[in-house]
Amino acid sequence: MVDGTHYPFALAYQWWLTCDAYFTNADLSSDLDERWLREIGKPYLVNRTIPNGREDTFIRMVKSSGQSAEMDLEQRAARLSLALSRNFDRQKVPASAASKVSWFAWPQGWTMYDSYAAKALIGKPTATGLARMEMFYAALAMRGWKDLLGGTRLALRPFAFDPRLAERTIDKFLFLHGMDEAALEPALAMIDGFVHALPAELRDDVIRAGEATGEELSSVKLLHRDTKTDRTALQDRVDRLRRFKNEIS
């Protein structure tokens, strides 16, 4: 059971301690290089999607994409999509890797794209590659990303955790909901193991912050499971994203 629980926040916090704080607190909007790129790629399992010898192309693409913190989600997704389409084959774009590296460079107002989060949000459409990434961000915006992020940040405010954990908690909420049932149970057991290993006061704060954010996330109809995606409405939103993409190209 994920809805209304502490699990998404606890998982986000575990990753924050393990590697996310290290990557995020580096100035990757300017200092991103091959070493940082491959370091991020290790825990996030995206190194294989970035061809050897094309690291410089990937780094230039991210840095010159025109993204910035707190930019409108669809505008930012359009800029990233345009940059990817200019540098990689549309069906072999390292979209997940680019979305992750982009988060570490400009974390506020953004979230990572991957197959688990996409499955939770939009189900399993036939679209692949760049088109599926565009659908993901268009669907997030259509389902109230800005208000959801604001509510999650507000739920975290009484606690002493880094506010950027709001973005990561939403990501982990989608990630856990995108897992197959057989994999979910052991994943939750591992999160429990992490939480119970924390010092008592910190453990209580993680659980309380997790329950507060979990309640916020569960109050919004974010998941495809709960609200089947209206494909016509989503296509209209994707078309809007692509119009902006054409305007800036």
Secondary structure, DSSP 8 states (H G I E B T S, - for coil): --TTSSHHHHHHHHHIIIIIHHHHTS-HHHH--HHHHHHHHHHHT-GGGS-TT-HHHHHHHHHTS---TT--HHHHHHHHHHHHHHHS-GGG--HHHHHHHHHHHS-TT-----HHHHHHHH---S--HHHHHHHHHHHHHHTTHHHHHHHHHHHHTTS-S-TTHHHHHHHHHHHHHTS-HHHHHHHHHHHHHHHHTS-HHHHHHHHHHHHHHHHHHHTS---TTTS---HHHHHHHHHHHHHHHHHH-
